């Protein structure tokens, strides 16, 4: 190798001298003896004629088919690797193999065979001493070449070349220079193929590149074509080596972490996430190296290999976006996005360095999607560390790249995160402009996805759209724009779900709900609407190097008459509780209404299986604290009408959000020891627009539509859950309850429907009143829909099954529901979504329970409700009276009677 490089350098040095001597001479290649080949037409003054007696020193040819077979073998191995790794472009590789097989009969270069055929040249007698010295050196070089002493041959011919230059004999210079070039070329190609056979690809590449440089210097087109073909062979072998190395890492990575239903949370185990990202970074680096080799090819092979890299890079992006962009299991408000807030300061610094390396690799891959993704992650890491300028720069670059590449969901994501940075710096105007732009993109993506989104992105779009509305809501509240903030809160609630009801409401209500619409609905329902929203801002804690959440509760009161009222409460700073969630958990625990699954998740002991009378001082005190937060600040607005007259037992429609759905509203207790249900007739709705949809359903019902009373029961007496039934853990207390339906059916004098899913669905079609005693499983999920119930063993009746029906029921009762906190924190809840499904199916009124009680039903409350309903059509009044009666007579406290809520319209 060193000899060949030295020869190449020496060739370059003498080339200029040769050109000076032979600038008018046709340049040719002379192999072997100086007397062989075409002579140049110009000779020096003292040059002597040289007889033509020798054969070439070397021949260029070797078997071309063997080289093409090697090429085909390399790509066949590539195909096997691609198939083993699940590569999508295996057919492209097969076409490449066929191309190489076609070329096997063409001029593929192989290292030339060396044949020691350089004879001794007779020295003319009339030469001077330098001439004789030239011939001696030339013959000595030929003899050394014949003896395979390449170093010695090179040395002798180099000295002969110096003599020829000194003699200014153009012919001698040309011939000896050609021999040195041929020797250099032969040595380089032979060594290159030996290295290629040994799979030392980098060294082989250097040899063939040097051989090509020799060919270019020698102006030999045949050598150059052969050297180019060999260089291409090495490049494809290097491509294969890099691609295989990436596949060996990436395939196990996919098997270990896919399918990705929800992303991994980095801080749940930062070391595991670090190891995963290191492996992914190495994969991208191998692909970047493979791409570099593909770029050095030409023609169709270059195009198709680049396409293969582009495809696998896109697969890797889809994989990483499933981790980065899919919503986590916890959708609480955060200071920064993509779970970066969960990392501590040292971990964030470590991840920033890693993602910056990935950014460099993504730039070499020229992947706009990867660049945008990495900038998104880096921006959030910087923001989580309170480096707002660095975060702003990352998001601005990401927006620019996403706009150039027209990657809409990444553009909207960068806009939303950049607005969060501005919001933290109190730049409300800039933040609002960014959020309005992001809102337009998110809405467009929801209505007409651009086709470039992977399947798991749908939930991410919904979540980010809601975050966008939440931030806008915070801006408006901070600027005292309370009416606009209320409208934004309603838009947030309406954007939370991806179900058929959302589509139906977008058709029936083609404009956003305004405050005037809410006043109109309050007048129609003769109710006070109370809208709750929990907002969170963040303050940087220098000691902890993290952002502390500051929770604020916003309450809007929309009376049927009079003006809108707004109250804002600073939960974190005005109380000893860090958040309302902590207080709600304590209330549910003290009332013994927390299901076993949630208890286990929080490290609490399992329930006792029966309702026990918890110490009154525990649950009464906490119910009063919750009342002070949620009701006391607005109590005057609820009890006094526009004429300043006292209005007892007014109908109040509560519109909670998020974690507030877990509040036991009827059981909240004031300072006088009275429950909230004793003062007001309560209803609950997830949004004002759903209440308007229920009102629309009421106008469509006809008196002659259905007169049947139907009770759909739970498991029959001879049916039990199998030990390994996957639905078992979804029951609130580990087992179904089956006696309540029989009691209700007996009292109402109607048939009890039991059977599989099809029977339950069929029985709903003609029911005017539908009572479903089967347990509603809040954690049950089908696609993007939550919730369902099991009428008998077998497939559950899901929300998706219900929402596609057209029912004529005036009232549906779901007495065995149980809110799921885990589902709420993931953006869904089986209880709310099942109620939405019945609303979508045309039902105007529902009664559901917020929790289920083990071995004790709410049948007594419901029997009282049904008795009152015969003479009083107002369902809110009937349910409230039944609960008041139970509260006055029940020894167990509110756990057994306060779970029932009215959803929808109270009076048709």
C-alpha angles and dihedrals in degrees: 000000000000090000091052093049091048090050090050092052092047090049090054091050095053095040093082091048091050092050090051092053096041104033091130096040128094107250116230140163118255118196121196125338119038088234092058125093133009117338122225115248096231123066134180121259093253098035120126127219112258119212119235104238111126139082125229118288092225139008124224099217131096130151108303096190093063091058093049089049089054089052091050092047092053092053092043088057087048090054092052090050092048092050092046090051094046093248112182094214100059089123090057090054090050090054088050090053090052090051091054091049089054091052091051089091092049133083100293110163124242126178108277119250112250112227116184095226102132105126125204110269117224112241114233113239098225096062124116122235094276091050092051089046090054093053092046092052092044093052091044089054091049091050091050090048090052089051090050091245095141097170091053092045091052092049094050094046091047090054089046089052091054090052091049091051091048090050089047089227105158095193094052090047092050095048098045091043089053091051092050091049092048090049092049092047093048094048093048095048094045092049091045093056092046089054091045090053088050088049092239089142101171094053091043089053091053091052095050093045090053090047089053090051089053090050091050091049090048091048088228110151094190093054090046093051091049093047091048090051091051092047088051089051091054092045091054090047089050090048090053092048092052093043092050091048090053092047091050089059102033099048094058089043090058093045092050097050109023144125087051108205093161127006127258112255108232096213093050084077111354093182092056091047090049091052091048093051092047089056091047091048090053090051091053091048091053090050091048089053091047090050090052090056092045090054089059091061125081137219128008096342091058092049095049096044090050088050090053091053090047091053097049090045088055090050089052090049091052089050094049094042088056086060099037104035105030112097114256126235088265118058098178114140112277137196092231134015137251093040091289090131089069093065121088122234098268092046092051091052091050094049092047090060091048095049091048088057089050089050090057091049092047089053090054089050089051090223112155092191092055093045091052092046094049093046089050091053094043092049092053092047090052091046091049087055092049093247092137098169093054090045091050091051092051093049093046091052089047092052091050093049093045091051092049092049093038093233097157103184091051091047091052091046092053091047092052094048092046089052088053089056092050091046091055088054092048092247091144098164094053091044093051093051091052093047093050090053091047090048091058091051095046091050091049091050092051093049099039116011112208094230094244095093122103116232096259092057094080095078090043090056091052093048094047090047089055091047088053091054092045092055091047088050091053091050092051094048090049089053093047092247093139098161092053090045090055092051089049091050089054091049089052092053092047091051096051098087136061099200139117092266090063090055091047093050092048088057097045096038106037094173132059116267112260133197089256090056090052092051089050092051091047090054092049092050092040086227141121112244115216115190120194127196129174114210127187130203126182133228121197114244109206094194094053094034088225140096119262117215117236110197123209128187117213120195126187121191116201110187123193086245131027132025133320115266126209130197127181123196126189100220098183099046101034098051142034091252121096091211143350089253091067091053093045091051090051091050093050091047093050092048091049092235099121110112121236095249091057091044091055092048090054094043094250124141119261121267121269092241095242134064111261128188103257115205106283094223089065103052097030093055093048094045088054091051091051090048090052090057101041108029114013096070090057101031093109091054090053100049100040123063128209091278090057090248122142110253113190122196094015117176110254124190111204116206106191128175135212115332091008089077086077093060113114091229101181091051099053108124130213128212091272092059095251122137119237090242089061090062104036141029101238135211130173130211130172091221141357090245092058088053089052089050090052089052089052090051090053092056091053096053117102125205092234094054108106126328101192127119110215129187115193107202131208125237115338120244094261093048124088134169116263116246091246097038106141090214093058096086090052093068111099095238101018097265138059125251115225111172101075096073093053092052093050094045091051094050094045093044095230135127121275111230116212128164144083128325095277092055092051093049092047092051091057096061099080100024118124092187117025121193114187110192092174116110115265108223107216095191095049109118131188113180106311093337125095131204140037143153137234116231090180139345112304134049115001124239101248132200088252090058092052100044093060094058130090107224131186095201117133093197135019120193121202105180099165103059128130125195113231115219092194090054092047090053089052092054099263142073126196094218096052093041093050089051088049089050092055089047089052089051090058104267113142099192135035136173116206136169123238092211139011123232122218116248091348125088133198091237095122092055091046094047088054089047093051091048091053092044091064090068103023121053094193103099095190091055093046094050093045092051091048090051093047089053090050092047091054094049107028115100096196099068127237097320093086100044111020098072097085120095134175115237119195131359120002099197126032 
